[in-house]
Amino acid sequence: MAEDLERSALARKLTRPISGVMATTYRWVDERLGVTDLGHQLLYEAVPRRGAWAYSLGSATLILIILQIVTGMFLLWTYVPSTTEAWASLNFIEHHDEFAAIVRGMHLWGAYILFVVIGLHMVRTFVSGSYKNAPGAELD
């Protein structure tokens, strides 16, 4: 009951009238991306019963890729990829800069976990046959 009230309050906020340039911009974006339909789906459509952990592996892969990009950019500030300076920069990361050591650990373990999650996602996609009904599957 309380969840329905929260959803209806959010729906009222999302559908209140806007005018002027904002309305024109919203209509332009909505025609191309379907923001209104997406909002309706998120607010009113029921979550399917088969929505298990196995069906979240694609999202987990995306999150891990983003983690790799962000931690890699942080490590670029400290690591020097030359034959003479590489060991010294890794020594600095591991022993003198605590934050960099944590970021390096996140980058290392994130890479390991990323490959495991990608493998599990591929197995789940193959076993369930979801690739057969995917949009654009005829191009594969």
C-alpha positions as CSV (number, residue, x, y, z in Angstrom):
1,M,0.0,0.0,0.0
2,A,2.8,2.4,1.0
3,E,4.7,1.4,-2.1
4,D,1.7,2.2,-4.3
5,L,1.5,5.7,-2.7
6,E,5.2,6.3,-3.3
7,R,4.8,5.2,-6.9
8,S,1.8,7.4,-7.5
9,A,3.5,10.4,-6.0
10,L,6.5,9.9,-8.2
11,A,4.2,9.4,-11.2
12,R,2.6,12.7,-10.5
13,K,6.0,14.4,-10.3
14,L,7.0,12.9,-13.5
15,T,3.8,13.8,-15.4
16,R,3.2,17.3,-14.1
17,P,2.9,19.7,-17.0
18,I,6.0,21.5,-18.2
19,S,6.0,24.4,-20.6
20,G,8.2,26.4,-22.9
21,V,11.6,25.3,-23.9
22,M,11.6,22.4,-21.4
23,A,8.4,21.0,-22.9
24,T,9.8,21.2,-26.4
25,T,13.1,19.6,-25.3
26,Y,11.3,16.9,-23.4
27,R,9.1,16.1,-26.4
28,W,12.1,16.0,-28.7
29,V,14.0,13.6,-26.4
30,D,10.8,11.5,-25.8
31,E,10.3,11.0,-29.5
32,R,13.8,9.6,-29.9
33,L,14.3,7.7,-26.6
34,G,10.8,6.9,-25.4
35,V,11.4,8.3,-21.9
36,T,7.6,8.3,-21.1
37,D,7.2,4.7,-22.0
38,L,10.3,3.8,-20.0
39,G,9.0,5.7,-17.0
40,H,5.7,3.9,-17.3
41,Q,7.4,0.5,-17.5
42,L,9.6,1.2,-14.4
43,L,6.7,2.5,-12.3
44,Y,3.8,0.2,-13.3
45,E,4.9,-3.0,-14.8
46,A,5.4,-6.0,-12.5
47,V,8.9,-7.6,-12.1
48,P,8.8,-11.0,-13.8
49,R,9.0,-14.0,-11.4
50,R,11.9,-15.5,-13.3
51,G,14.1,-12.4,-12.6
52,A,16.8,-14.3,-10.8
53,W,20.5,-13.5,-10.1
54,A,21.5,-15.3,-13.3
55,Y,19.7,-12.6,-15.3
56,S,21.7,-9.8,-13.7
57,L,25.1,-10.9,-15.0
58,G,25.0,-8.5,-18.0
59,S,24.5,-5.6,-15.6
60,A,27.3,-6.9,-13.4
61,T,29.6,-7.1,-16.4
62,L,28.8,-3.5,-17.3
63,I,29.5,-2.3,-13.7
64,L,32.8,-4.2,-13.6
65,I,33.9,-2.7,-17.0
66,I,33.1,0.8,-15.6
67,L,35.1,-0.1,-12.4
68,Q,38.0,-1.1,-14.6
69,I,37.9,2.1,-16.6
70,V,37.7,4.3,-13.5
71,T,40.4,2.5,-11.5
72,G,42.6,2.3,-14.6
73,M,42.4,6.1,-15.0
74,F,43.3,6.6,-11.3
75,L,46.3,4.3,-11.7
76,L,47.5,6.2,-14.8
77,W,48.3,9.2,-12.6
78,T,50.9,7.2,-10.6
79,Y,52.1,4.3,-12.8
80,V,55.0,5.0,-15.3
81,P,55.1,2.4,-18.1
82,S,58.8,2.6,-18.9
83,T,61.5,0.0,-18.5
84,T,63.4,2.1,-16.1
85,E,60.6,3.6,-14.0
86,A,57.9,0.8,-13.9
87,W,59.3,-1.0,-10.8
88,A,59.7,2.3,-8.9
89,S,56.2,3.5,-9.7
90,L,54.7,0.1,-8.6
91,N,56.8,0.3,-5.4
92,F,55.4,3.7,-4.7
93,I,51.8,2.6,-5.4
94,E,52.2,-0.5,-3.1
95,H,54.1,1.0,-0.2
96,H,53.8,4.8,0.0
97,D,50.4,5.7,-1.3
98,E,47.6,3.8,0.5
99,F,44.8,5.0,-1.7
100,A,46.7,3.9,-4.8
101,A,47.3,0.4,-3.3
102,I,43.5,0.1,-2.7
103,V,42.7,1.2,-6.2
104,R,45.3,-1.2,-7.7
105,G,43.7,-4.1,-5.7
106,M,40.3,-3.1,-6.9
107,H,41.6,-3.0,-10.5
108,L,43.3,-6.4,-10.1
109,W,40.4,-8.3,-8.5
110,G,37.9,-6.5,-10.7
111,A,39.6,-7.9,-13.7
112,Y,39.6,-11.4,-12.3
113,I,35.9,-11.1,-11.4
114,L,35.1,-9.6,-14.7
115,F,36.3,-12.6,-16.6
116,V,34.4,-15.0,-14.3
117,V,31.2,-12.9,-14.7
118,I,31.6,-12.7,-18.5
119,G,32.0,-16.5,-18.6
120,L,29.0,-17.1,-16.4
121,H,26.9,-14.7,-18.5
122,M,27.9,-16.5,-21.7
123,V,27.0,-19.9,-20.3
124,R,23.6,-18.6,-19.0
125,T,22.9,-17.0,-22.4
126,F,23.7,-20.2,-24.2
127,V,21.9,-22.5,-21.8
128,S,18.7,-20.4,-21.7
129,G,18.8,-19.7,-25.5
130,S,18.2,-16.0,-24.9
131,Y,20.4,-15.1,-27.9
132,K,17.7,-16.5,-30.2
133,N,15.1,-13.9,-29.3
134,A,17.4,-10.9,-29.0
135,P,16.8,-7.9,-31.2
136,G,19.2,-8.1,-34.1
137,A,19.8,-11.8,-33.6
138,E,19.4,-12.4,-37.3
139,L,22.6,-10.4,-37.9
140,D,24.8,-12.6,-35.7
